[in-house]
Amino acid sequence: NDTAVFVFDNPLDSLVSGDIYDLRGGFVAAMAAGPIKNSIQWDGKAGGRPVPAGIYVYVIRAEEKQHTGTLVVIR
């Protein structure tokens, strides 16, 4: 499970983007298009290298809405 995939409903076909941050608010990575329609994903890497174990915050944006939560990376 090296990739976190977020799947969502998108009836208006809106532009959706997502970013990953560390707990101090530092930018870690931008999410990429997911493996299926209406999904985005993060591969657990920053700058092509695996991130250290820890808790990370995701921010997913669509239209004028923002959804946040946490991910735990265990190595």
N, CA, C, O and CB atoms as a CASP TS submission, in Angstrom:
PFRMAT TS
TARGET T0000
AUTHOR 0000-0000-0000
METHOD Language model
MODEL 1
PARENT N/A
ATOM      1  N   ASN     1       0.839  -1.194   0.000  1.00  0.00           N
ATOM      2  CA  ASN     1       0.000   0.000   0.000  1.00  0.00           C
ATOM      3  C   ASN     1       0.875   1.245   0.000  1.00  0.00           C
ATOM      4  O   ASN     1       0.869   2.017   0.958  1.00  0.00           O
ATOM      5  CB  ASN     1      -0.949   0.005   1.217  1.00  0.00           C
ATOM      6  N   ASP     2       1.611   1.431  -1.060  1.00  0.00           N
ATOM      7  CA  ASP     2       2.499   2.579  -1.137  1.00  0.00           C
ATOM      8  C   ASP     2       1.836   3.816  -1.702  1.00  0.00           C
ATOM      9  O   ASP     2       2.472   4.867  -1.785  1.00  0.00           O
ATOM     10  CB  ASP     2       3.684   2.241  -1.958  1.00  0.00           C
ATOM     11  N   THR     3       0.583   3.721  -2.090  1.00  0.00           N
ATOM     12  CA  THR     3      -0.125   4.848  -2.686  1.00  0.00           C
ATOM     13  C   THR     3      -1.455   5.046  -1.988  1.00  0.00           C
ATOM     14  O   THR     3      -2.177   4.087  -1.715  1.00  0.00           O
ATOM     15  CB  THR     3      -0.335   4.631  -4.194  1.00  0.00           C
ATOM     16  N   ALA     4      -1.776   6.317  -1.697  1.00  0.00           N
ATOM     17  CA  ALA     4      -3.090   6.666  -1.162  1.00  0.00           C
ATOM     18  C   ALA     4      -3.917   7.205  -2.316  1.00  0.00           C
ATOM     19  O   ALA     4      -3.514   8.161  -2.979  1.00  0.00           O
ATOM     20  CB  ALA     4      -2.986   7.715   0.011  1.00  0.00           C
ATOM     21  N   VAL     5      -5.069   6.600  -2.561  1.00  0.00           N
ATOM     22  CA  VAL     5      -5.946   7.016  -3.658  1.00  0.00           C
ATOM     23  C   VAL     5      -7.236   7.572  -3.065  1.00  0.00           C
ATOM     24  O   VAL     5      -7.861   6.943  -2.211  1.00  0.00           O
ATOM     25  CB  VAL     5      -6.247   5.824  -4.631  1.00  0.00           C
ATOM     26  N   PHE     6      -7.624   8.749  -3.524  1.00  0.00           N
ATOM     27  CA  PHE     6      -8.859   9.397  -3.101  1.00  0.00           C
ATOM     28  C   PHE     6      -9.827   9.367  -4.275  1.00  0.00           C
ATOM     29  O   PHE     6      -9.522   9.897  -5.343  1.00  0.00           O
ATOM     30  CB  PHE     6      -8.602  10.865  -2.612  1.00  0.00           C
ATOM     31  N   VAL     7     -10.982   8.757  -4.086  1.00  0.00           N
ATOM     32  CA  VAL     7     -12.007   8.656  -5.122  1.00  0.00           C
ATOM     33  C   VAL     7     -13.183   9.526  -4.693  1.00  0.00           C
ATOM     34  O   VAL     7     -13.562   9.522  -3.522  1.00  0.00           O
ATOM     35  CB  VAL     7     -12.454   7.162  -5.354  1.00  0.00           C
ATOM     36  N   PHE     8     -13.761  10.271  -5.634  1.00  0.00           N
ATOM     37  CA  PHE     8     -14.799  11.231  -5.288  1.00  0.00           C
ATOM     38  C   PHE     8     -15.858  11.307  -6.381  1.00  0.00           C
ATOM     39  O   PHE     8     -15.615  10.945  -7.533  1.00  0.00           O
ATOM     40  CB  PHE     8     -14.189  12.609  -5.047  1.00  0.00           C
ATOM     41  N   ASP     9     -17.042  11.788  -5.992  1.00  0.00           N
ATOM     42  CA  ASP     9     -18.094  12.105  -6.959  1.00  0.00           C
ATOM     43  C   ASP     9     -17.767  13.467  -7.541  1.00  0.00           C
ATOM     44  O   ASP     9     -17.334  14.366  -6.820  1.00  0.00           O
ATOM     45  CB  ASP     9     -19.529  12.091  -6.299  1.00  0.00           C
ATOM     46  N   ASN    10     -17.969  13.624  -8.839  1.00  0.00           N
ATOM     47  CA  ASN    10     -17.661  14.882  -9.502  1.00  0.00           C
ATOM     48  C   ASN    10     -18.672  15.127 -10.628  1.00  0.00           C
ATOM     49  O   ASN    10     -18.306  15.132 -11.804  1.00  0.00           O
ATOM     50  CB  ASN    10     -16.208  14.872 -10.054  1.00  0.00           C
ATOM     51  N   PRO    11     -19.952  15.331 -10.262  1.00  0.00           N
ATOM     52  CA  PRO    11     -20.992  15.445 -11.284  1.00  0.00           C
ATOM     53  C   PRO    11     -20.826  16.648 -12.214  1.00  0.00           C
ATOM     54  O   PRO    11     -21.312  16.612 -13.344  1.00  0.00           O
ATOM     55  CB  PRO    11     -22.326  15.521 -10.622  1.00  0.00           C
ATOM     56  N   LEU    12     -20.157  17.705 -11.768  1.00  0.00           N
ATOM     57  CA  LEU    12     -19.958  18.893 -12.610  1.00  0.00           C
ATOM     58  C   LEU    12     -18.644  18.841 -13.372  1.00  0.00           C
ATOM     59  O   LEU    12     -18.301  19.785 -14.083  1.00  0.00           O
ATOM     60  CB  LEU    12     -20.004  20.152 -11.761  1.00  0.00           C
ATOM     61  N   ASP    13     -17.900  17.737 -13.229  1.00  0.00           N
ATOM     62  CA  ASP    13     -16.594  17.580 -13.874  1.00  0.00           C
ATOM     63  C   ASP    13     -15.671  18.755 -13.551  1.00  0.00           C
ATOM     64  O   ASP    13     -14.987  19.288 -14.425  1.00  0.00           O
ATOM     65  CB  ASP    13     -16.764  17.447 -15.395  1.00  0.00           C
ATOM     66  N   SER    14     -15.669  19.146 -12.274  1.00  0.00           N
ATOM     67  CA  SER    14     -14.860  20.267 -11.804  1.00  0.00           C
ATOM     68  C   SER    14     -13.389  19.889 -11.725  1.00  0.00           C
ATOM     69  O   SER    14     -13.040  18.714 -11.608  1.00  0.00           O
ATOM     70  CB  SER    14     -15.350  20.742 -10.440  1.00  0.00           C
ATOM     71  N   LEU    15     -12.549  20.884 -11.791  1.00  0.00           N
ATOM     72  CA  LEU    15     -11.117  20.676 -11.606  1.00  0.00           C
ATOM     73  C   LEU    15     -10.868  20.354 -10.135  1.00  0.00           C
ATOM     74  O   LEU    15     -11.301  21.100  -9.257  1.00  0.00           O
ATOM     75  CB  LEU    15     -10.296  21.933 -12.058  1.00  0.00           C
ATOM     76  N   VAL    16     -10.184  19.266  -9.862  1.00  0.00           N
ATOM     77  CA  VAL    16      -9.889  18.840  -8.492  1.00  0.00           C
ATOM     78  C   VAL    16      -8.377  18.765  -8.340  1.00  0.00           C
ATOM     79  O   VAL    16      -7.685  18.220  -9.200  1.00  0.00           O
ATOM     80  CB  VAL    16     -10.560  17.457  -8.159  1.00  0.00           C
ATOM     81  N   SER    17      -7.865  19.318  -7.235  1.00  0.00           N
ATOM     82  CA  SER    17      -6.430  19.252  -6.966  1.00  0.00           C
ATOM     83  C   SER    17      -6.225  18.876  -5.512  1.00  0.00           C
ATOM     84  O   SER    17      -7.113  19.051  -4.678  1.00  0.00           O
ATOM     85  CB  SER    17      -5.727  20.601  -7.293  1.00  0.00           C
ATOM     86  N   GLY    18      -5.053  18.362  -5.225  1.00  0.00           N
ATOM     87  CA  GLY    18      -4.744  17.977  -3.858  1.00  0.00           C
ATOM     88  C   GLY    18      -3.277  18.152  -3.557  1.00  0.00           C
ATOM     89  O   GLY    18      -2.422  17.971  -4.424  1.00  0.00           O
ATOM     90  N   ASP    19      -2.993  18.506  -2.316  1.00  0.00           N
ATOM     91  CA  ASP    19      -1.618  18.676  -1.851  1.00  0.00           C
ATOM     92  C   ASP    19      -1.436  17.955  -0.532  1.00  0.00           C
ATOM     93  O   ASP    19      -2.395  17.703   0.198  1.00  0.00           O
ATOM     94  CB  ASP    19      -1.261  20.170  -1.705  1.00  0.00           C
ATOM     95  N   ILE    20      -0.190  17.631  -0.242  1.00  0.00           N
ATOM     96  CA  ILE    20       0.189  16.986   1.013  1.00  0.00           C
ATOM     97  C   ILE    20       1.117  17.936   1.768  1.00  0.00           C
ATOM     98  O   ILE    20       2.013  18.541   1.178  1.00  0.00           O
ATOM     99  CB  ILE    20       0.881  15.594   0.759  1.00  0.00           C
ATOM    100  N   TYR    21       0.894  18.061   3.086  1.00  0.00           N
ATOM    101  CA  TYR    21       1.699  18.929   3.946  1.00  0.00           C
ATOM    102  C   TYR    21       2.165  18.138   5.160  1.00  0.00           C
ATOM    103  O   TYR    21       1.531  17.157   5.551  1.00  0.00           O
ATOM    104  CB  TYR    21       0.895  20.185   4.385  1.00  0.00           C
ATOM    105  N   ASP    22       3.274  18.567   5.753  1.00  0.00           N
ATOM    106  CA  ASP    22       3.682  17.961   7.015  1.00  0.00           C
ATOM    107  C   ASP    22       2.905  18.649   8.138  1.00  0.00           C
ATOM    108  O   ASP    22       2.147  19.585   7.881  1.00  0.00           O
ATOM    109  CB  ASP    22       5.236  18.084   7.236  1.00  0.00           C
ATOM    110  N   LEU    23       3.084  18.199   9.367  1.00  0.00           N
ATOM    111  CA  LEU    23       2.308  18.744  10.481  1.00  0.00           C
ATOM    112  C   LEU    23       2.663  20.185  10.821  1.00  0.00           C
ATOM    113  O   LEU    23       1.901  20.861  11.512  1.00  0.00           O
ATOM    114  CB  LEU    23       2.504  17.890  11.695  1.00  0.00           C
ATOM    115  N   ARG    24       3.796  20.661  10.350  1.00  0.00           N
ATOM    116  CA  ARG    24       4.162  22.065  10.560  1.00  0.00           C
ATOM    117  C   ARG    24       3.622  22.966   9.461  1.00  0.00           C
ATOM    118  O   ARG    24       3.830  24.179   9.489  1.00  0.00           O
ATOM    119  CB  ARG    24       5.671  22.207  10.640  1.00  0.00           C
ATOM    120  N   GLY    25       2.925  22.371   8.485  1.00  0.00           N
ATOM    121  CA  GLY    25       2.348  23.142   7.398  1.00  0.00           C
ATOM    122  C   GLY    25       3.254  23.277   6.195  1.00  0.00           C
ATOM    123  O   GLY    25       2.928  24.002   5.255  1.00  0.00           O
ATOM    124  N   GLY    26       4.387  22.593   6.204  1.00  0.00           N
ATOM    125  CA  GLY    26       5.303  22.646   5.064  1.00  0.00           C
ATOM    126  C   GLY    26       4.807  21.793   3.918  1.00  0.00           C
ATOM    127  O   GLY    26       4.357  20.664   4.118  1.00  0.00           O
ATOM    128  N   PHE    27       4.892  22.342   2.709  1.00  0.00           N
ATOM    129  CA  PHE    27       4.463  21.617   1.523  1.00  0.00           C
ATOM    130  C   PHE    27       5.352  20.395   1.321  1.00  0.00           C
ATOM    131  O   PHE    27       6.576  20.488   1.410  1.00  0.00           O
ATOM    132  CB  PHE    27       4.497  22.532   0.278  1.00  0.00           C
ATOM    133  N   VAL    28       4.725  19.243   1.046  1.00  0.00           N
ATOM    134  CA  VAL    28       5.448  17.993   0.811  1.00  0.00           C
ATOM    135  C   VAL    28       5.349  17.586  -0.654  1.00  0.00           C
ATOM    136  O   VAL    28       6.365  17.318  -1.295  1.00  0.00           O
ATOM    137  CB  VAL    28       4.901  16.873   1.712  1.00  0.00           C
ATOM    138  N   ALA    29       4.127  17.538  -1.189  1.00  0.00           N
ATOM    139  CA  ALA    29       3.941  17.077  -2.566  1.00  0.00           C
ATOM    140  C   ALA    29       2.558  17.457  -3.076  1.00  0.00           C
ATOM    141  O   ALA    29       1.630  17.672  -2.296  1.00  0.00           O
ATOM    142  CB  ALA    29       4.142  15.555  -2.660  1.00  0.00           C
ATOM    143  N   ALA    30       2.438  17.536  -4.389  1.00  0.00           N
ATOM    144  CA  ALA    30       1.138  17.697  -5.045  1.00  0.00           C
ATOM    145  C   ALA    30       0.636  16.314  -5.430  1.00  0.00           C
ATOM    146  O   ALA    30       1.417  15.455  -5.839  1.00  0.00           O
ATOM    147  CB  ALA    30       1.236  18.636  -6.305  1.00  0.00           C
ATOM    148  N   MET    31      -0.645  16.103  -5.302  1.00  0.00           N
ATOM    149  CA  MET    31      -1.219  14.833  -5.720  1.00  0.00           C
ATOM    150  C   MET    31      -1.307  14.790  -7.244  1.00  0.00           C
ATOM    151  O   MET    31      -1.375  15.825  -7.908  1.00  0.00           O
ATOM    152  CB  MET    31      -2.615  14.623  -5.084  1.00  0.00           C
ATOM    153  N   ALA    32      -1.305  13.587  -7.774  1.00  0.00           N
ATOM    154  CA  ALA    32      -1.379  13.367  -9.225  1.00  0.00           C
ATOM    155  C   ALA    32      -2.725  12.739  -9.563  1.00  0.00           C
ATOM    156  O   ALA    32      -3.470  12.317  -8.679  1.00  0.00           O
ATOM    157  CB  ALA    32      -0.207  12.459  -9.721  1.00  0.00           C
ATOM    158  N   ALA    33      -3.020  12.686 -10.847  1.00  0.00           N
ATOM    159  CA  ALA    33      -4.236  12.010 -11.294  1.00  0.00           C
ATOM    160  C   ALA    33      -4.214  10.567 -10.817  1.00  0.00           C
ATOM    161  O   ALA    33      -3.166   9.920 -10.811  1.00  0.00           O
ATOM    162  CB  ALA    33      -4.376  12.075 -12.838  1.00  0.00           C
ATOM    163  N   GLY    34      -5.364  10.073 -10.422  1.00  0.00           N
ATOM    164  CA  GLY    34      -5.460   8.715  -9.912  1.00  0.00           C
ATOM    165  C   GLY    34      -5.607   7.686 -11.015  1.00  0.00           C
ATOM    166  O   GLY    34      -5.626   8.025 -12.199  1.00  0.00           O
ATOM    167  N   PRO    35      -5.712   6.415 -10.615  1.00  0.00           N
ATOM    168  CA  PRO    35      -5.767   5.318 -11.584  1.00  0.00           C
ATOM    169  C   PRO    35      -7.121   5.171 -12.288  1.00  0.00           C
ATOM    170  O   PRO    35      -7.227   4.497 -13.313  1.00  0.00           O
ATOM    171  CB  PRO    35      -5.432   4.033 -10.894  1.00  0.00           C
ATOM    172  N   ILE    36      -8.145   5.804 -11.730  1.00  0.00           N
ATOM    173  CA  ILE    36      -9.470   5.748 -12.351  1.00  0.00           C
ATOM    174  C   ILE    36     -10.022   7.163 -12.441  1.00  0.00           C
ATOM    175  O   ILE    36      -9.508   8.083 -11.804  1.00  0.00           O
ATOM    176  CB  ILE    36     -10.440   4.821 -11.545  1.00  0.00           C
ATOM    177  N   LYS    37     -11.074   7.328 -13.238  1.00  0.00           N
ATOM    178  CA  LYS    37     -11.709   8.635 -13.359  1.00  0.00           C
ATOM    179  C   LYS    37     -12.184   9.101 -11.988  1.00  0.00           C
ATOM    180  O   LYS    37     -12.596   8.291 -11.158  1.00  0.00           O
ATOM    181  CB  LYS    37     -12.889   8.586 -14.359  1.00  0.00           C
ATOM    182  N   ASN    38     -12.127  10.400 -11.757  1.00  0.00           N
ATOM    183  CA  ASN    38     -12.551  11.012 -10.500  1.00  0.00           C
ATOM    184  C   ASN    38     -11.748  10.494  -9.312  1.00  0.00           C
ATOM    185  O   ASN    38     -12.306  10.128  -8.277  1.00  0.00           O
ATOM    186  CB  ASN    38     -14.030  10.757 -10.270  1.00  0.00           C
ATOM    187  N   SER    39     -10.446  10.470  -9.480  1.00  0.00           N
ATOM    188  CA  SER    39      -9.572  10.105  -8.370  1.00  0.00           C
ATOM    189  C   SER    39      -8.258  10.879  -8.479  1.00  0.00           C
ATOM    190  O   SER    39      -7.838  11.278  -9.566  1.00  0.00           O
ATOM    191  CB  SER    39      -9.310   8.573  -8.355  1.00  0.00           C
ATOM    192  N   ILE    40      -7.629  11.077  -7.336  1.00  0.00           N
ATOM    193  CA  ILE    40      -6.274  11.622  -7.275  1.00  0.00           C
ATOM    194  C   ILE    40      -5.494  10.758  -6.299  1.00  0.00           C
ATOM    195  O   ILE    40      -6.079  10.049  -5.480  1.00  0.00           O
ATOM    196  CB  ILE    40      -6.268  13.142  -6.838  1.00  0.00           C
ATOM    197  N   GLN    41      -4.162  10.819  -6.389  1.00  0.00           N
ATOM    198  CA  GLN    41      -3.357   9.931  -5.551  1.00  0.00           C
ATOM    199  C   GLN    41      -2.057  10.584  -5.119  1.00  0.00           C
ATOM    200  O   GLN    41      -1.590  11.555  -5.714  1.00  0.00           O
ATOM    201  CB  GLN    41      -3.060   8.641  -6.288  1.00  0.00           C
ATOM    202  N   TRP    42      -1.489  10.019  -4.063  1.00  0.00           N
ATOM    203  CA  TRP    42      -0.166  10.407  -3.581  1.00  0.00           C
ATOM    204  C   TRP    42       0.636   9.131  -3.390  1.00  0.00           C
ATOM    205  O   TRP    42       0.147   8.164  -2.805  1.00  0.00           O
ATOM    206  CB  TRP    42      -0.249  11.241  -2.245  1.00  0.00           C
ATOM    207  N   ASP    43       1.850   9.130  -3.877  1.00  0.00           N
ATOM    208  CA  ASP    43       2.691   7.929  -3.832  1.00  0.00           C
ATOM    209  C   ASP    43       3.597   7.841  -2.610  1.00  0.00           C
ATOM    210  O   ASP    43       4.489   6.993  -2.567  1.00  0.00           O
ATOM    211  CB  ASP    43       3.531   7.870  -5.058  1.00  0.00           C
ATOM    212  N   GLY    44       3.387   8.698  -1.619  1.00  0.00           N
ATOM    213  CA  GLY    44       4.200   8.646  -0.405  1.00  0.00           C
ATOM    214  C   GLY    44       5.605   9.190  -0.592  1.00  0.00           C
ATOM    215  O   GLY    44       6.506   8.900   0.195  1.00  0.00           O
ATOM    216  N   LYS    45       5.784   9.984  -1.643  1.00  0.00           N
ATOM    217  CA  LYS    45       7.106  10.534  -1.931  1.00  0.00           C
ATOM    218  C   LYS    45       7.069  12.052  -1.990  1.00  0.00           C
ATOM    219  O   LYS    45       6.026  12.664  -2.221  1.00  0.00           O
ATOM    220  CB  LYS    45       7.641   9.974  -3.245  1.00  0.00           C
ATOM    221  N   ALA    46       8.232  12.637  -1.775  1.00  0.00           N
ATOM    222  CA  ALA    46       8.444  14.072  -1.933  1.00  0.00           C
ATOM    223  C   ALA    46       9.723  14.235  -2.733  1.00  0.00           C
ATOM    224  O   ALA    46      10.778  13.755  -2.317  1.00  0.00           O
ATOM    225  CB  ALA    46       8.526  14.818  -0.541  1.00  0.00           C
ATOM    226  N   GLY    47       9.645  14.900  -3.866  1.00  0.00           N
ATOM    227  CA  GLY    47      10.826  15.065  -4.704  1.00  0.00           C
ATOM    228  C   GLY    47      11.381  13.747  -5.210  1.00  0.00           C
ATOM    229  O   GLY    47      12.586  13.622  -5.430  1.00  0.00           O
ATOM    230  N   GLY    48      10.507  12.756  -5.395  1.00  0.00           N
ATOM    231  CA  GLY    48      10.933  11.458  -5.908  1.00  0.00           C
ATOM    232  C   GLY    48      11.499  10.512  -4.870  1.00  0.00           C
ATOM    233  O   GLY    48      11.870   9.386  -5.201  1.00  0.00           O
ATOM    234  N   ARG    49      11.572  10.946  -3.614  1.00  0.00           N
ATOM    235  CA  ARG    49      12.112  10.097  -2.541  1.00  0.00           C
ATOM    236  C   ARG    49      11.031   9.803  -1.510  1.00  0.00           C
ATOM    237  O   ARG    49      10.211  10.675  -1.222  1.00  0.00           O
ATOM    238  CB  ARG    49      13.330  10.773  -1.860  1.00  0.00           C
ATOM    239  N   PRO    50      11.006   8.606  -0.952  1.00  0.00           N
ATOM    240  CA  PRO    50      10.012   8.276   0.066  1.00  0.00           C
ATOM    241  C   PRO    50      10.106   9.218   1.265  1.00  0.00           C
ATOM    242  O   PRO    50      11.200   9.554   1.719  1.00  0.00           O
ATOM    243  CB  PRO    50      10.186   6.828   0.524  1.00  0.00           C
ATOM    244  N   VAL    51       8.953   9.638   1.769  1.00  0.00           N
ATOM    245  CA  VAL    51       8.928  10.508   2.945  1.00  0.00           C
ATOM    246  C   VAL    51       9.171   9.680   4.202  1.00  0.00           C
ATOM    247  O   VAL    51       8.929   8.473   4.206  1.00  0.00           O
ATOM    248  CB  VAL    51       7.577  11.264   3.044  1.00  0.00           C
ATOM    249  N   PRO    52       9.646  10.315   5.262  1.00  0.00           N
ATOM    250  CA  PRO    52       9.810   9.586   6.526  1.00  0.00           C
ATOM    251  C   PRO    52       8.449   9.185   7.104  1.00  0.00           C
ATOM    252  O   PRO    52       7.421   9.776   6.772  1.00  0.00           O
ATOM    253  CB  PRO    52      10.589  10.445   7.548  1.00  0.00           C
ATOM    254  N   ALA    53       8.463   8.188   7.960  1.00  0.00           N
ATOM    255  CA  ALA    53       7.246   7.792   8.662  1.00  0.00           C
ATOM    256  C   ALA    53       6.717   8.989   9.435  1.00  0.00           C
ATOM    257  O   ALA    53       7.492   9.802   9.939  1.00  0.00           O
ATOM    258  CB  ALA    53       7.508   6.588   9.614  1.00  0.00           C
ATOM    259  N   GLY    54       5.404   9.094   9.525  1.00  0.00           N
ATOM    260  CA  GLY    54       4.807  10.192  10.278  1.00  0.00           C
ATOM    261  C   GLY    54       3.393  10.477   9.816  1.00  0.00           C
ATOM    262  O   GLY    54       2.809   9.737   9.025  1.00  0.00           O
ATOM    263  N   ILE    55       2.864  11.568  10.331  1.00  0.00           N
ATOM    264  CA  ILE    55       1.510  11.989  10.009  1.00  0.00           C
ATOM    265  C   ILE    55       1.601  13.147   9.027  1.00  0.00           C
ATOM    266  O   ILE    55       2.392  14.073   9.203  1.00  0.00           O
ATOM    267  CB  ILE    55       0.717  12.394  11.293  1.00  0.00           C
ATOM    268  N   TYR    56       0.772  13.075   7.987  1.00  0.00           N
ATOM    269  CA  TYR    56       0.732  14.092   6.940  1.00  0.00           C
ATOM    270  C   TYR    56      -0.702  14.574   6.758  1.00  0.00           C
ATOM    271  O   TYR    56      -1.654  13.832   7.001  1.00  0.00           O
ATOM    272  CB  TYR    56       1.297  13.539   5.607  1.00  0.00           C
ATOM    273  N   VAL    57      -0.841  15.805   6.335  1.00  0.00           N
ATOM    274  CA  VAL    57      -2.154  16.412   6.128  1.00  0.00           C
ATOM    275  C   VAL    57      -2.424  16.500   4.631  1.00  0.00           C
ATOM    276  O   VAL    57      -1.572  16.953   3.868  1.00  0.00           O
ATOM    277  CB  VAL    57      -2.235  17.823   6.792  1.00  0.00           C
ATOM    278  N   TYR    58      -3.603  16.069   4.216  1.00  0.00           N
ATOM    279  CA  TYR    58      -3.990  16.252   2.812  1.00  0.00           C
ATOM    280  C   TYR    58      -5.014  17.372   2.714  1.00  0.00           C
ATOM    281  O   TYR    58      -5.843  17.553   3.606  1.00  0.00           O
ATOM    282  CB  TYR    58      -4.561  14.935   2.211  1.00  0.00           C
ATOM    283  N   VAL    59      -4.946  18.114   1.629  1.00  0.00           N
ATOM    284  CA  VAL    59      -5.911  19.162   1.321  1.00  0.00           C
ATOM    285  C   VAL    59      -6.370  18.922  -0.113  1.00  0.00           C
ATOM    286  O   VAL    59      -5.568  18.963  -1.045  1.00  0.00           O
ATOM    287  CB  VAL    59      -5.293  20.611   1.507  1.00  0.00           C
ATOM    288  N   ILE    60      -7.659  18.675  -0.279  1.00  0.00           N
ATOM    289  CA  ILE    60      -8.235  18.447  -1.602  1.00  0.00           C
ATOM    290  C   ILE    60      -9.180  19.606  -1.893  1.00  0.00           C
ATOM    291  O   ILE    60     -10.049  19.935  -1.086  1.00  0.00           O
ATOM    292  CB  ILE    60      -8.983  17.060  -1.681  1.00  0.00           C
ATOM    293  N   ARG    61      -8.993  20.220  -3.066  1.00  0.00           N
ATOM    294  CA  ARG    61      -9.780  21.390  -3.436  1.00  0.00           C
ATOM    295  C   ARG    61     -10.582  21.118  -4.716  1.00  0.00           C
ATOM    296  O   ARG    61     -10.090  20.509  -5.666  1.00  0.00           O
ATOM    297  CB  ARG    61      -8.862  22.616  -3.627  1.00  0.00           C
ATOM    298  N   ALA    62     -11.829  21.592  -4.704  1.00  0.00           N
ATOM    299  CA  ALA    62     -12.690  21.529  -5.889  1.00  0.00           C
ATOM    300  C   ALA    62     -13.647  22.706  -5.804  1.00  0.00           C
ATOM    301  O   ALA    62     -14.278  22.943  -4.774  1.00  0.00           O
ATOM    302  CB  ALA    62     -13.472  20.152  -5.983  1.00  0.00           C
ATOM    303  N   GLU    63     -13.742  23.440  -6.910  1.00  0.00           N
ATOM    304  CA  GLU    63     -14.560  24.642  -6.947  1.00  0.00           C
ATOM    305  C   GLU    63     -14.105  25.539  -5.796  1.00  0.00           C
ATOM    306  O   GLU    63     -12.922  25.870  -5.720  1.00  0.00           O
ATOM    307  CB  GLU    63     -16.096  24.301  -6.843  1.00  0.00           C
ATOM    308  N   GLU    64     -14.994  25.936  -4.914  1.00  0.00           N
ATOM    309  CA  GLU    64     -14.595  26.789  -3.789  1.00  0.00           C
ATOM    310  C   GLU    64     -14.616  26.018  -2.476  1.00  0.00           C
ATOM    311  O   GLU    64     -14.672  26.615  -1.401  1.00  0.00           O
ATOM    312  CB  GLU    64     -15.514  28.009  -3.690  1.00  0.00           C
ATOM    313  N   LYS    65     -14.573  24.702  -2.566  1.00  0.00           N
ATOM    314  CA  LYS    65     -14.601  23.861  -1.367  1.00  0.00           C
ATOM    315  C   LYS    65     -13.235  23.256  -1.125  1.00  0.00           C
ATOM    316  O   LYS    65     -12.439  23.058  -2.043  1.00  0.00           O
ATOM    317  CB  LYS    65     -15.658  22.751  -1.497  1.00  0.00           C
ATOM    318  N   GLN    66     -12.989  22.967   0.152  1.00  0.00           N
ATOM    319  CA  GLN    66     -11.714  22.370   0.544  1.00  0.00           C
ATOM    320  C   GLN    66     -11.998  21.281   1.569  1.00  0.00           C
ATOM    321  O   GLN    66     -12.770  21.482   2.506  1.00  0.00           O
ATOM    322  CB  GLN    66     -10.728  23.446   1.120  1.00  0.00           C
ATOM    323  N   HIS    67     -11.368  20.134   1.382  1.00  0.00           N
ATOM    324  CA  HIS    67     -11.520  19.016   2.315  1.00  0.00           C
ATOM    325  C   HIS    67     -10.138  18.658   2.843  1.00  0.00           C
ATOM    326  O   HIS    67      -9.175  18.573   2.080  1.00  0.00           O
ATOM    327  CB  HIS    67     -12.205  17.777   1.627  1.00  0.00           C
ATOM    328  N   THR    68     -10.048  18.452   4.139  1.00  0.00           N
ATOM    329  CA  THR    68      -8.763  18.134   4.757  1.00  0.00           C
ATOM    330  C   THR    68      -8.880  16.883   5.616  1.00  0.00           C
ATOM    331  O   THR    68      -9.968  16.487   6.033  1.00  0.00           O
ATOM    332  CB  THR    68      -8.261  19.314   5.602  1.00  0.00           C
ATOM    333  N   GLY    69      -7.744  16.282   5.863  1.00  0.00           N
ATOM    334  CA  GLY    69      -7.677  15.111   6.723  1.00  0.00           C
ATOM    335  C   GLY    69      -6.234  14.730   6.914  1.00  0.00           C
ATOM    336  O   GLY    69      -5.334  15.465   6.505  1.00  0.00           O
ATOM    337  N   THR    70      -6.001  13.595   7.529  1.00  0.00           N
ATOM    338  CA  THR    70      -4.633  13.156   7.791  1.00  0.00           C
ATOM    339  C   THR    70      -4.385  11.775   7.207  1.00  0.00           C
ATOM    340  O   THR    70      -5.297  10.966   7.036  1.00  0.00           O
ATOM    341  CB  THR    70      -4.351  13.149   9.294  1.00  0.00           C
ATOM    342  N   LEU    71      -3.122  11.543   6.908  1.00  0.00           N
ATOM    343  CA  LEU    71      -2.630  10.243   6.453  1.00  0.00           C
ATOM    344  C   LEU    71      -1.473   9.850   7.349  1.00  0.00           C
ATOM    345  O   LEU    71      -0.699  10.708   7.774  1.00  0.00           O
ATOM    346  CB  LEU    71      -2.194  10.281   4.946  1.00  0.00           C
ATOM    347  N   VAL    72      -1.344   8.585   7.638  1.00  0.00           N
ATOM    348  CA  VAL    72      -0.217   8.095   8.432  1.00  0.00           C
ATOM    349  C   VAL    72       0.667   7.244   7.521  1.00  0.00           C
ATOM    350  O   VAL    72       0.202   6.295   6.890  1.00  0.00           O
ATOM    351  CB  VAL    72      -0.708   7.270   9.683  1.00  0.00           C
ATOM    352  N   VAL    73       1.936   7.601   7.466  1.00  0.00           N
ATOM    353  CA  VAL    73       2.917   6.819   6.705  1.00  0.00           C
ATOM    354  C   VAL    73       3.692   5.970   7.708  1.00  0.00           C
ATOM    355  O   VAL    73       4.273   6.496   8.657  1.00  0.00           O
ATOM    356  CB  VAL    73       3.889   7.749   5.864  1.00  0.00           C
ATOM    357  N   ILE    74       3.700   4.678   7.497  1.00  0.00           N
ATOM    358  CA  ILE    74       4.412   3.746   8.372  1.00  0.00           C
ATOM    359  C   ILE    74       5.455   3.053   7.531  1.00  0.00           C
ATOM    360  O   ILE    74       5.133   2.498   6.481  1.00  0.00           O
ATOM    361  CB  ILE    74       3.442   2.711   9.045  1.00  0.00           C
ATOM    362  N   ARG    75       6.689   3.072   7.966  1.00  0.00           N
ATOM    363  CA  ARG    75       7.771   2.438   7.213  1.00  0.00           C
ATOM    364  C   ARG    75       8.355   1.300   8.034  1.00  0.00           C
ATOM    365  O   ARG    75       9.284   0.628   7.585  1.00  0.00           O
ATOM    366  CB  ARG    75       8.873   3.468   6.842  1.00  0.00           C
TER
END
